[in-house]
Amino acid sequence: MNIGKVFFIGAGPGDPDLITLKGKSLIESADVIIYAGSLVNPALFETIKTGASIYDSASMTLQEITGIMLKAVRGGKNVVRVHTGDPAIYGAILEQMAILRANDIPYEIIPGVSSAFAAAARLGVELTVPEVTQTVIFSRAEGRTPMPPREKLAFLAEHRATLVLFLSISMIDKVVDELFTGGYPPDTPVAVVYKVSWPDELIIRGTLADIARKIDDARIKRQALILIGEALNPNISASEPFHRSKLYDKDFSHSFRHPTKGGDKDEENEEGCDCIPQGVQGQWDRSVPLHPVGQEEQIGLCRACWSTHGAKPAPRSEASRLAEGDACVLQPHATVESEI
């Protein structure tokens, strides 16, 4: 029997140009389209397949939505279920996937641009600023959907990390009270982004002390994200060295670059190497073998550095035995992705 497939597609935050190429292609070729009409931009469906069926799920129940999916797929048709942002975050896709699995219906998830990252882009901020915060928490205020006890905002606020709140703007007074209770000070920067990337987008900046009044004045009750934390502080300047990433620092080494002479000792990297950087001057030429064939035991490398460079673990002999922390003839190396 010819059977179709269901594709859960993240449509992005609103701007139709912010959907992935794969998501756009699947929408244009789908036989059946089911989309959240209250949130997804209808401009995405201007070039759909001739004869495609399209459903607005805003007023539909779970059973009605999955009933359309099951009938279409069993008839050999492909279905796209289009969600706003990225479907993995508050997308309510788990209950739909459970029904598809129970009926042996194949499906696939196509990620999308989350409104959280679109908001950060519109605000012109980095959510993880070195030595300010390295943690981002996605959450929501407790409403009709209860929160697990340890995930209430007052507990999350204790971390003083960057906090991104979905589905919470209508409870802004409650949000502020709980964040105060958890430890955020009154002058903590806050930004509210309404309908990010849509033509009627609105950005309101403030602090925990005044953001509730500003939101009440703007009469924003839905479709807005709340971002909280020092990463949003407009006075944070990239020109101050303690706010810079280590990754591009001239004194920081990793597997594609060594520090300049006299640079700082690298911290323990992802491979666990904490060797003292000495023994190599200038850049290491990767085209030159690390050791003459048959003389590996004469090279003073720790096991982590050998692993980093794709060599076998350093042999342990009386002539070249290295204890943990002994000097290594290569600089220590962190991976490119590591920002220690």
Residue pairs with C-beta under 8 A, 6 or more apart in sequence:
1 74
1 76
2 76
3 73
3 74
3 76
3 105
3 106
4 31
4 72
4 73
4 74
4 75
4 76
4 77
4 78
4 79
5 73
5 78
5 79
5 105
5 106
5 107
5 108
6 69
6 73
6 78
6 79
6 80
6 81
6 100
6 105
6 106
6 107
6 108
7 26
7 30
7 78
7 79
7 80
7 81
7 107
7 108
7 109
7 110
8 81
8 83
8 87
8 91
8 93
8 96
8 97
8 107
8 108
8 109
8 110
9 19
9 23
9 26
9 27
9 80
9 81
9 82
9 83
9 87
9 110
9 112
10 19
10 20
10 23
10 83
10 84
10 85
10 86
10 87
10 88
10 91
10 109
10 110
10 111
10 112
10 113
10 114
11 19
11 23
11 35
11 40
11 41
11 44
11 82
11 83
11 84
11 85
11 112
12 18
12 19
12 20
12 84
12 85
12 112
12 113
12 118
12 197
13 84
13 85
13 113
13 114
13 115
13 118
13 119
13 196
13 197
13 198
14 41
14 84
14 115
14 118
14 195
14 196
14 197
14 198
14 201
15 41
15 118
15 197
15 198
16 41
16 43
16 44
18 113
18 118
18 197
19 27
19 44
19 112
19 113
20 110
20 111
20 112
20 113
22 110
23 110
23 112
24 44
26 78
26 80
26 110
27 33
27 44
27 45
27 48
27 80
27 82
28 47
28 48
28 49
29 49
29 78
30 48
30 49
30 52
30 78
30 79
30 80
31 49
31 51
31 52
31 53
31 72
31 77
31 78
31 79
32 52
32 53
32 54
32 55
32 68
32 69
32 72
32 77
32 78
32 79
32 80
33 45
33 48
33 52
33 53
33 54
33 55
33 79
33 80
33 82
34 54
34 55
34 57
34 65
34 68
34 69
34 79
34 80
34 81
34 82
35 44
35 45
35 54
35 55
35 56
35 57
35 81
35 82
35 83
36 56
36 57
36 58
36 82
36 83
36 84
37 56
37 57
37 58
38 58
39 83
39 84
39 223
40 82
40 83
40 84
41 198
44 82
45 54
48 54
53 72
55 65
55 68
57 65
62 95
62 96
62 99
65 81
65 96
66 96
66 99
66 100
68 79
69 79
69 81
69 96
69 100
69 105
70 99
70 100
70 103
70 105
72 78
72 79
73 79
73 105
73 106
74 105
81 93
81 96
83 91
83 93
83 112
84 112
84 115
85 91
85 112
85 113
85 114
85 115
85 116
86 111
86 112
86 113
86 114
87 93
87 109
87 111
87 112
88 109
88 111
89 114
89 116
89 138
89 166
90 140
90 166
90 167
93 109
97 107
100 106
100 107
115 166
115 193
115 196
115 197
115 225
116 138
116 164
116 166
116 225
116 227
118 196
118 197
119 164
119 191
119 193
119 196
119 225
119 227
120 126
120 127
120 227
122 193
122 196
122 197
122 201
122 203
123 191
123 193
123 203
123 227
123 232
125 231
125 232
126 231
127 133
127 136
127 162
127 164
127 227
127 229
127 231
128 134
128 135
128 136
128 162
128 231
129 230
129 231
129 236
129 243
130 242
130 243
130 244
130 245
130 246
130 339
131 242
131 243
132 230
132 231
132 233
132 236
132 243
133 160
133 161
133 162
133 229
133 230
133 231
135 159
135 161
135 162
136 161
136 162
136 163
136 164
137 156
137 159
137 161
137 162
137 163
137 164
138 164
138 166
139 151
139 153
139 156
139 163
139 164
139 165
139 166
140 147
140 165
140 166
140 167
140 168
141 153
141 165
141 167
141 168
141 171
141 174
141 175
141 178
142 152
142 153
143 167
143 168
143 170
143 171
149 155
152 178
153 165
153 175
153 178
153 179
153 182
154 178
154 179
154 181
154 182
155 182
156 163
156 182
157 163
157 178
157 179
157 181
157 182
157 183
157 184
158 182
158 183
160 183
160 184
160 229
160 230
161 229
162 227
162 228
162 229
162 230
162 231
162 232
163 179
163 226
163 227
163 228
163 229
164 225
164 226
164 227
164 228
165 175
165 225
165 226
165 227
165 228
166 225
168 175
168 226
169 192
169 194
169 215
169 220
169 221
169 222
169 223
169 224
169 225
169 226
170 221
170 222
172 211
172 212
172 215
172 216
172 226
173 212
175 226
176 208
176 211
176 212
179 188
179 208
179 228
180 186
180 208
184 208
184 228
185 208
186 207
186 208
186 209
187 207
187 208
187 209
188 207
188 208
188 228
188 229
188 230
189 205
189 206
189 207
189 228
189 229
189 230
189 232
189 233
189 234
190 205
190 206
190 207
190 208
190 211
190 226
190 227
190 228
190 232
191 203
191 204
191 205
191 206
191 226
191 227
191 232
192 203
192 204
192 205
192 206
192 211
192 214
192 215
192 220
192 224
192 225
192 226
192 227
193 201
193 202
193 203
193 224
193 225
193 227
194 200
194 201
194 202
194 203
194 204
194 218
194 220
194 223
194 224
195 201
195 202
195 223
195 224
196 225
202 218
202 220
204 211
204 214
204 215
204 218
204 220
205 232
206 214
208 228
211 226
230 236
236 243
237 243
238 244
245 339
246 252
246 339
246 340
247 254
247 336
247 339
250 259
250 260
250 263
251 259
251 260
251 263
251 264
252 259
252 263
252 264
252 266
252 334
252 340
253 259
253 263
253 266
253 277
253 331
253 332
253 333
253 334
254 269
254 333
254 334
254 335
254 336
254 338
255 308
255 333
255 334
255 335
255 336
256 336
258 280
258 282
258 283
258 284
258 331
259 266
259 277
259 331
261 281
261 282
263 277
265 276
265 277
265 332
266 277
266 331
266 332
266 333
266 334
266 340
267 274
267 334
267 340
268 274
268 332
268 340
269 304
269 308
269 332
269 333
269 334
269 335
269 338
269 340
270 334
270 335
270 338
271 304
271 305
271 307
271 308
271 333
271 335
272 304
273 302
273 304
273 305
273 308
273 328
273 332
273 333
274 324
274 325
274 332
275 302
275 304
275 305
275 325
275 326
275 327
275 328
275 330
275 332
276 325
276 326
276 327
276 328
277 328
277 331
277 332
278 327
278 328
279 300
279 327
279 328
279 329
279 330
280 329
280 330
280 331
284 330
284 331
290 299
290 301
290 309
290 311
291 298
291 299
296 311
296 312
296 314
296 315
297 315
297 317
297 319
297 320
298 319
298 320
299 314
299 320
299 329
300 320
300 322
300 326
300 327
300 328
300 329
301 311
301 314
301 322
301 328
301 329
301 330
302 314
302 322
302 324
302 326
302 328
303 313
303 314
304 332
305 314
305 328
305 330
305 332
305 333
306 312
306 313
306 314
307 313
308 333
308 335
309 330
309 333
314 320
314 322
316 322
322 328
334 340
